[in-house]
Amino acid sequence: MDNVINSIIKFDLHIHSQASSYKEKNGIVDNSTVENIDILLGKLQENEVALFSITDHNRFDANLYSEIIKKLNSNEYPTVKNILAGVEFDVKLEEDMGKCHIIAIFDTNNEDEKLQLIQKNIQSNLLKTPEESYGKKQFESLLSSINLDVILIAAQRKNINNHNGKHNSLSDTTIDVEKIMRVGYINALEFQKPKVEGILINNLKKIELPMTLVSGSDCHDWMCYPYHDTINQNVGFRHSRAKILPTFKGLLMAITSPEIRFNFSENENRKFIEKFTIKNKDIPLVNGINVIIGENGSGKSTLLKLLAETNHQSYVRKIISDNNLTKDDNLRESEIKYIYQGEVIQKFNDNELFNNDEKYFNKIDNTKFESMYRKYAKLIKEKIVRTIETKDKMDKLSNTIVKFEEGMNDKFFYVHTTNNDDISSEEDTQYREAKEKITKLKADTEMLLGNKVFEPYTKKLNNMIQVIDSIKNEIIDKYKEISYGNKVKNIISSCIKTYEMAVQEKNTANERLIFVYKNKCNSLVKDVVDAIKVQTRVNEWPEHPPKIKGNSSKLQNGFSFNKENKYDGVSVINEFYSAMFTKEYNQEEKLNTINNNVQFQEAVKGCSKVSDIEKIWTKNLEKFLAECEKESSYILEGAKDRLGNTMGELSLTYYKFFTQDTEKWNTLIIDQPEDNISNNNITKKLITYFNNIRNHKQLIFVTHNPLLVVNLDADNIIFVENNAGQISVSNGCLEYENDKINILDIVAKNMDGGKETIEKRLKVYGKEH
């Protein structure tokens, strides 16, 4: 056979010939003879059966097999690829119970010597009557004497808990069916009716045992295939299908991996890399799982780079050129997800495995937090400034002395002005800021009208806009009033100053003395008024900002990607004081003692000059905000607890996510996915993730771990060798072998732990493959 990669085939391991006649009545096997081989092969061809076996009752006709093999070698029936040697034995596993039918499929490689060996040993232990059966020890002794690798398939025509002894089923010959299956004595169960298959699937699910279920036609009259005979017709019969090469080893691989090999559906992916070429030799890639293995430095990673990228480093280009490497180029780079060697580790170390990527994490809105603490900082600074201002006013008043002088109340020739402070400009900052905020609020609300989410609330939004607009107009009117008033006051103030300058030039010496004296008196009055104002105004310490939420959550592919800031749900007031003030002043009681600018400068952390207070204050505040807004991220799977943050745990999460996030790529290419993941997690989790996409997408990866070859049951193993820069490649599915290569042997010899992994999977009756 020239196929190196398995495909989905039909098979039937339960067909009888005339050799079964000693147990049959009415001559129903009379037509099933060597002379009618073409009839059987024609029926198999018609039903698209690629692999079959003649399993007679306790008999084996080596000559019949030889003749069938000759026919198959002639390629007259191209769909029918191979026949496996088999016998249906009557066996009684427990003496006080009934018998069951056990089909034994032997590994003969269709060699005549081995076929004769089966026939000879059965003849030496021949059952004479239809009622006879082999005992358990006798049966095992017979298999031992044949000494060929064997697969045992027990008939089960009913619920495994039914022991009524009427169906030649496994449950008719043993009470503990589960035990005999679990220890591997029986490798598969055969059913004939779909209804029974459903019953057995349910049985096996309850005991959590992944046992292979196969159908068999039990055809006795080849002319009626796939039915039993002209009278007994199992109309509901459906051939078993498996993804295998039509060989004994292919069947064995399927039986040891039933969840993957049986009931296999065609890959729905329509865009994938079909092959690459090395030195004009095409190496096919399957639309499933492709695994590249080989020694370090053999060129495995170079092959991945060839398949995954278009721009290559110079050393990669040289290897590609030297080996005439090309690829089937029907995929865009955007349709390939490539995880290069060490990428997961690098992103983990840089805290970028998922972080800082808005595709997965939503941004946290820090607007409220920043607004609260900017306002709080402003109020504290204003409080300190007012305290300093109060002290300054009181000091100024205590140092002001005006001596009463006679004759200083004479009138001036020209009119003099006093108390010009009454026409100073009014502060309009608050109204200007309010005008900007209310204008923005109206614009933001109007934008909601174009959002589909808010369509049901259109009427309410329009009402809101009217209310906001009304408030906005009132604030604008107040702002204009203050603004226009300030302009008028500014004009009056300018005119007064101009007038005073002109008058002073015309004053007499005495008038000038009077002018100075009256200004001193006016200043004293002003200082008294100012002192009274600052002493009576409220100057309380502002309330601490409340705790607020600082987090975000985004759901994707069954995962919840979460971010949280340092301030999330906790008070950061202590951190604020530590960031803003020196150790001597980072408490409210200490800050309340500040009453001059020098103390204020000493209190501000990192400030060395009074003139730098404003600049350093702002710098400290921004640093505090940045520190509190630092993000940490975590991932939840569904409603479960937070996933771990170790390298291995995050790697598993990374692979699980991308094997579910399949809409964005057609081919997933990974260099050594096993890095930092334990063998236990590879077996229990990583293999499951990869299995979940094998029928939907193409997966290509390099590995040194045999679990990801053998237990994953890779569809295509690519073995790479390098001899002085010259790369050579062999490939095939796990069961593939020919005169030159044997894929399982390659895995065993070239992967650490490969032999043990294969033996553990394929151990059958102590036979190690």
Number of C-alpha atoms within 10 A of each C-alpha: 12 6 11 20 20 21 19 18 22 22 27 24 28 21 26 25 25 21 21 22 20 15 13 14 8 7 12 20 22 15 19 23 17 18 10 13 18 15 18 22 22 19 19 23 17 13 16 17 21 23 22 24 20 25 27 24 24 28 23 26 23 19 14 17 23 17 14 18 18 10 15 18 14 9 11 13 19 13 20 25 20 23 23 22 25 31 28 27 23 22 24 26 23 14 11 9 16 22 28 27 25 28 28 22 24 23 21 20 15 17 11 14 10 19 23 19 17 25 19 16 16 19 13 9 14 15 18 11 9 14 9 13 22 20 16 14 12 15 18 13 13 17 19 13 13 20 15 16 22 22 22 22 24 27 26 26 23 21 17 20 15 16 19 13 16 13 18 21 27 34 28 27 23 24 17 12 16 16 12 15 18 14 10 14 15 23 23 24 23 25 23 20 18 13 12 16 21 13 14 22 16 13 16 15 11 9 10 9 13 17 22 21 21 24 22 21 24 21 25 29 24 29 19 18 23 25 21 21 18 13 9 11 15 16 9 10 16 17 19 18 21 25 24 26 27 26 22 24 20 19 22 21 22 21 24 21 20 19 14 21 24 20 13 16 14 14 15 11 16 10 16 23 22 17 15 19 16 17 14 11 12 16 17 19 25 24 26 23 24 25 26 24 28 21 14 12 12 20 23 24 22 18 21 20 21 18 23 27 12 10 10 14 8 9 10 17 15 13 17 20 12 14 16 14 20 18 17 15 14 11 17 13 15 12 18 21 18 22 18 17 15 13 14 22 18 12 13 18 11 10 13 13 18 18 20 15 11 10 11 17 22 17 17 17 13 16 9 12 21 18 11 14 20 16 14 17 19 15 17 19 15 14 19 22 17 17 20 18 17 21 18 15 21 18 12 14 19 11 8 13 10 11 8 9 9 7 9 15 11 10 11 14 11 12 9 13 10 10 11 11 9 9 15 13 16 11 11 15 10 9 18 16 12 15 21 13 13 18 17 12 16 17 12 12 15 16 10 15 17 11 10 10 9 13 12 10 12 16 12 11 17 14 11 15 18 13 12 16 16 12 15 20 14 12 18 19 14 16 20 15 13 17 18 12 16 18 13 14 17 15 12 15 18 11 11 16 13 11 14 14 10 11 14 14 9 12 15 12 9 12 18 15 13 19 18 12 18 16 14 16 16 14 16 17 14 15 18 17 14 16 20 14 13 17 15 9 10 10 14 10 15 13 9 12 14 13 14 13 17 22 22 17 20 16 16 16 14 13 19 21 21 23 23 20 20 17 22 18 14 13 15 19 15 10 13 19 20 17 23 24 22 17 14 11 22 20 14 11 9 12 19 15 14 20 18 16 17 13 15 23 23 19 22 25 23 18 20 14 14 14 11 13 21 13 10 19 21 15 15 20 19 16 14 20 18 12 15 20 21 12 20 13 18 18 23 18 17 13 9 10 9 13 14 14 14 11 16 18 15 22 22 22 23 14 19 19 17 16 22 15 13 17 10 11 21 23 27 22 23 23 21 19 24 21 17 16 17 13 14 10 15 20 14 11 17 25 17 14 19 20 20 15 19 23 18 19 24 26 27 26 23 24 22 23 21 21 22 23 28 22 17 20 23 23 24 26 30 21 21 20 20 16 8 7 14 13 20 16 17 16 24 25 27 27 25 24 17 10 5 6 13 18 22 22 16 18 25 19 12 17 19 13 15 22 19 13 19 21 15 14 15 20 14 20 18 9 12 14 15
